[in-house]
Amino acid sequence: MLDSRARALLRALIAQYIRDGVPVGSRTLSKHSGLDVSPATIRNVMADLEDIGLVSTPHTSAGRVPTAQGYRVFVDSLLQVGAPDVREVQQLRARLPAGQGTQQVLSGASELLSAMTHFVGLVTVPKREQFAFRHIDFVALDGNRVLVILVFTDNEVQNRIIQTSRPFSPSELEQASNYLNAHYSGRHLSEIRRDLVRELRETRSAMERALATAIDLSEAAFGESDPEDVLVAGQTRLMGVQDLSDLERLRELFEAFSRKRELVQLLEGCIHAKGVRLFIGEESGVAPLDQCTVVTAPYGAEGKVLGVLGVIGPTRMAYERVIPVVQAAAQAVGEALAQR
């Protein structure tokens, strides 16, 4: 419910503070706001903005700085953000690893997000359940252990060592892999588990032993084993950010990056968002991020959302620059995954 003058002054104050990083005084605003108003009038408007919690006055200065609520008003109603730059999308697409699996593409995306924004880049990793498998091989190890080599349709290769209920001979393993490759290539893991159980119940033919072997192996081979839920890059870049220079605050941030659980929960809550979503300050619900902003966007391919990517930086960030970069990265990652 701000009038046009208060909106203009708040916009000018936040733009000036993002640029310089020092509290903004009334005389500075009088010079840079483009309004024909006196410093005294500006002081009155600033006092009103402070009363409603959009700006605050640091103890060491008479100037004012935006609060998290002030940034929220700025982002929601005062900031004009254009569509992602076509050249930037092309640049991102060209720099993503070519001919690699999903994990390599997403790892490259988190590194690029960090490099382009100078903040922390992060990308959630889709569950393997979302991709069909192309080929499987079983290799007998010692005792009841079997090496499973899974190749997925997105070029991802996973090696898993599973513990089986009994030892299997090389011929049994070969028969099971041949059966799975012949009948289930191109299917999703959950479908394979379901249909194998159904077939085992229905069949009474000579294939029953092969089916029993296949289902015994697939129970462990097709289980959940994603190595990482979220890829994080560029954490050390925050050590050079003036607003996050407090050592205790940095320690809490790095512990949150190490645990990842809270980050995963935050990002997974954005998977159905329409476009870019921001968490400013305490909005994230993650205490170590109280002085940070998280900018996220979902990515996907062929009409299906696969995950979320974004950046973490200080609340004093160039939003008009960071938001389009995140949008462009989501678009480029989606295109790269669609090609696979």
C-alpha positions in Angstrom: 0.0 0.0 0.0 2.9 2.4 -0.8 2.2 5.6 -2.8 4.3 6.2 -5.9 6.8 8.5 -4.1 7.5 5.9 -1.4 7.8 3.2 -4.1 10.3 5.3 -6.1 12.4 6.1 -3.0 12.4 2.4 -1.9 13.4 1.3 -5.3 16.2 3.9 -5.5 17.5 3.1 -2.0 17.7 -0.7 -2.7 19.3 -0.2 -6.0 21.9 2.1 -4.5 22.5 -0.2 -1.5 22.9 -3.3 -3.8 25.4 -1.3 -5.9 27.5 0.2 -3.1 26.9 -1.9 0.0 26.7 1.0 2.4 23.7 2.6 4.2 22.0 5.2 2.0 21.3 8.7 3.4 18.6 11.2 2.5 21.0 13.4 0.6 22.2 10.5 -1.6 18.6 9.6 -2.3 17.8 13.2 -3.2 20.5 13.1 -5.8 19.8 9.7 -7.3 16.0 9.1 -7.0 15.0 11.3 -9.9 12.3 12.9 -7.7 12.0 16.6 -7.1 11.7 16.4 -3.3 13.8 17.8 -0.5 16.0 15.7 1.9 13.5 16.6 4.7 10.7 15.0 2.7 12.8 12.0 2.0 13.6 11.6 5.7 9.9 11.6 6.5 9.2 8.9 3.9 12.2 6.9 5.1 10.8 7.1 8.7 7.5 5.7 7.4 9.2 2.9 5.6 11.1 2.0 8.7 7.9 2.0 10.8 6.4 -0.7 8.5 9.6 -2.7 8.5 10.9 -2.2 4.9 14.1 -0.4 5.9 16.3 -0.2 9.0 18.9 2.1 10.4 22.2 0.5 11.4 23.6 1.7 14.7 26.8 3.0 13.1 25.1 5.2 10.4 22.3 7.6 9.9 21.7 6.0 6.5 19.2 3.2 5.9 19.4 -0.3 4.5 16.7 -2.6 3.2 15.3 -5.4 5.4 14.3 -8.8 4.1 10.7 -7.5 3.8 12.0 -4.5 1.9 13.7 -6.8 -0.6 10.5 -8.9 -0.9 8.5 -5.8 -1.9 11.3 -4.8 -4.3 11.4 -8.2 -6.0 7.6 -8.6 -6.1 6.5 -5.2 -7.3 9.4 -2.8 -8.0 11.8 -5.0 -10.0 11.5 -5.4 -13.8 13.1 -8.7 -14.9 13.2 -9.6 -18.6 13.2 -13.0 -20.2 16.5 -14.9 -20.2 18.9 -13.6 -22.8 19.0 -15.9 -25.8 22.8 -15.6 -26.1 23.1 -16.5 -22.4 21.0 -19.6 -22.9 23.1 -20.6 -25.9 26.3 -20.0 -23.9 25.0 -22.2 -21.1 23.9 -24.9 -23.5 27.3 -24.9 -25.2 29.2 -25.1 -21.9 27.2 -28.0 -20.5 29.0 -31.4 -20.9 28.1 -32.9 -24.3 27.3 -36.6 -24.7 27.5 -37.2 -20.9 25.0 -38.7 -18.5 22.5 -36.8 -16.4 24.8 -36.6 -13.4 27.6 -34.9 -15.4 25.1 -32.4 -17.0 23.8 -31.4 -13.6 27.2 -31.2 -12.0 28.3 -28.9 -14.9 25.1 -26.8 -14.4 25.9 -26.2 -10.7 29.4 -25.2 -11.5 28.2 -22.8 -14.3 25.6 -21.2 -12.0 28.2 -20.5 -9.4 30.7 -19.1 -11.9 28.1 -16.8 -13.6 26.6 -15.4 -10.4 29.7 -15.7 -8.1 27.5 -17.4 -5.5 26.7 -21.0 -4.6 25.1 -23.0 -7.4 23.0 -26.0 -6.6 21.0 -28.6 -8.5 18.8 -31.4 -7.2 19.4 -34.9 -8.8 16.4 -36.7 -10.2 15.6 -40.1 -8.7 16.6 -43.0 -11.0 13.0 -44.0 -10.9 12.3 -41.2 -13.4 14.5 -42.8 -16.1 14.1 -46.0 -18.0 16.9 -48.5 -18.0 18.6 -49.6 -21.2 20.8 -52.5 -20.3 21.9 -54.6 -17.3 24.8 -56.9 -16.5 25.5 -59.0 -13.4 29.0 -60.1 -12.5 29.6 -62.6 -9.7 31.9 -61.4 -6.9 32.9 -63.3 -3.8 30.3 -65.1 -1.6 26.8 -63.7 -2.0 27.9 -60.4 -3.6 27.0 -59.4 -7.2 28.2 -56.4 -9.2 25.3 -54.8 -11.1 26.1 -52.6 -14.1 23.0 -50.5 -15.0 22.9 -48.3 -18.1 20.0 -45.9 -18.3 18.4 -44.2 -21.3 19.8 -40.8 -20.2 23.4 -42.2 -20.7 23.9 -42.6 -16.9 25.8 -45.7 -15.9 25.6 -46.9 -12.3 27.7 -49.7 -10.7 26.0 -51.3 -7.6 27.2 -54.1 -5.4 24.3 -56.0 -4.0 24.1 -58.7 -1.3 22.0 -61.7 -2.5 20.1 -64.4 -0.6 22.4 -67.1 -2.1 25.4 -67.5 -4.4 24.5 -67.4 -8.1 26.5 -69.1 -10.9 27.8 -67.1 -13.9 25.3 -68.9 -16.1 22.4 -68.0 -13.8 23.5 -64.3 -13.8 23.8 -64.3 -17.6 20.4 -65.9 -18.0 18.8 -63.3 -15.7 20.4 -60.3 -17.4 19.5 -61.7 -20.9 15.9 -62.1 -19.7 15.7 -58.5 -18.2 17.4 -56.9 -21.3 15.1 -58.8 -23.7 11.8 -58.1 -22.0 12.3 -54.9 -20.0 14.7 -52.6 -21.8 13.2 -49.1 -22.1 11.0 -49.6 -19.0 11.1 -47.8 -15.7 12.4 -49.6 -12.6 9.2 -49.5 -10.7 7.3 -51.0 -13.7 9.9 -53.8 -13.9 9.6 -54.8 -10.2 5.8 -54.8 -10.5 5.6 -56.9 -13.7 8.3 -59.4 -12.6 6.2 -60.2 -9.5 3.1 -60.6 -11.6 4.8 -62.8 -14.2 6.3 -65.0 -11.5 2.9 -65.6 -10.1 1.3 -66.4 -13.5 4.0 -68.5 -15.1 4.3 -72.3 -14.6 6.6 -72.9 -17.5 10.3 -73.8 -17.8 11.1 -70.1 -17.5 10.0 -70.1 -13.8 13.6 -70.6 -12.6 14.9 -67.8 -14.7 12.2 -65.5 -13.5 12.9 -66.4 -9.9 16.5 -65.6 -10.4 15.7 -62.4 -12.2 13.3 -61.2 -9.5 15.7 -62.2 -6.7 18.5 -60.1 -8.3 16.3 -57.2 -9.4 14.9 -56.6 -5.9 18.3 -55.4 -4.8 19.6 -54.2 -8.1 16.7 -51.8 -8.8 16.4 -50.4 -5.4 17.0 -46.7 -4.5 20.7 -45.9 -4.5 21.1 -42.3 -5.7 24.5 -41.2 -4.5 23.6 -37.6 -4.0 20.3 -35.7 -3.7 21.7 -32.3 -4.5 24.9 -31.1 -6.1 26.5 -28.0 -4.6 29.2 -25.9 -6.1 31.1 -22.7 -5.2 30.6 -22.7 -1.4 33.9 -20.9 -0.9 32.7 -18.0 -3.0 30.6 -16.8 0.0 33.8 -16.3 2.0 34.5 -13.2 -0.1 31.0 -11.7 0.3 31.1 -8.7 2.6 27.6 -9.2 4.0 28.5 -12.8 5.1 31.9 -12.2 6.5 31.1 -13.2 10.1 33.0 -16.4 10.8 30.3 -18.0 12.9 27.7 -17.3 10.2 30.0 -18.9 7.6 30.5 -21.9 9.8 26.8 -22.5 10.1 26.4 -22.0 6.3 29.1 -24.6 5.5 27.6 -27.1 7.9 24.2 -26.7 6.2 25.9 -27.3 2.8 27.6 -30.4 4.3 24.3 -31.8 5.7 22.3 -31.0 2.6 19.1 -32.5 4.1 17.6 -29.0 4.7 18.6 -27.8 1.3 17.0 -30.8 -0.3 13.7 -30.2 1.5 13.8 -26.5 0.6 14.4 -27.2 -3.1 12.0 -30.1 -3.3 9.3 -27.8 -2.1 9.8 -25.7 -5.3 9.5 -28.6 -7.8 6.0 -27.6 -8.8 6.6 -23.9 -8.8 5.7 -22.0 -12.0 9.1 -20.4 -12.9 11.5 -18.7 -10.5 10.8 -18.7 -6.8 12.8 -16.7 -4.2 13.3 -17.2 -0.5 14.6 -14.0 1.1 16.1 -14.1 4.6 14.1 -16.1 7.1 11.5 -17.1 4.4 13.6 -20.3 3.7 13.0 -21.7 7.1 16.6 -22.7 7.3 18.3 -20.8 10.1 21.8 -20.6 8.5 20.3 -19.0 5.5 18.7 -16.1 7.4 21.0 -13.6 5.8 20.8 -15.1 2.4 18.5 -15.3 -0.6 17.8 -18.5 -2.4 16.7 -18.2 -6.1 15.3 -21.4 -7.6 13.6 -22.7 -10.8 12.4 -26.2 -11.7 14.0 -27.9 -14.7 12.6 -30.8 -16.8 12.5 -32.5 -20.2 9.7 -33.7 -22.4 7.0 -32.1 -20.3 8.1 -33.7 -17.1 9.7 -31.8 -14.2 12.9 -33.6 -13.0 14.3 -31.4 -10.3 15.2 -27.9 -9.2 18.3 -25.7 -9.6 19.3 -22.3 -8.2 21.8 -20.2 -6.4 22.4 -19.1 -2.8 23.8 -15.7 -2.1 23.5 -12.7 0.2 20.2 -10.8 0.3 22.2 -7.9 -1.2 22.4 -9.4 -4.7 21.8 -8.0 -8.2 18.4 -9.7 -8.5 17.8 -8.3 -12.0 21.0 -10.2 -13.1 20.7 -13.4 -11.0 17.0 -14.2 -11.7 17.5 -14.4 -15.6 20.6 -16.5 -15.1 18.7 -19.1 -13.1 15.9 -19.0 -15.7 18.4 -19.5 -18.5 20.1 -22.4 -16.6 16.8 -24.2 -16.1 16.0 -23.8 -19.8 19.5 -25.0 -20.9 19.5 -28.0 -18.6 16.1 -29.0 -19.8 17.2 -28.9 -23.4 20.4 -30.8 -22.7 18.5 -33.6 -20.9 15.8 -33.7 -23.6 18.6 -34.5 -26.2 19.6 -37.5 -24.1 
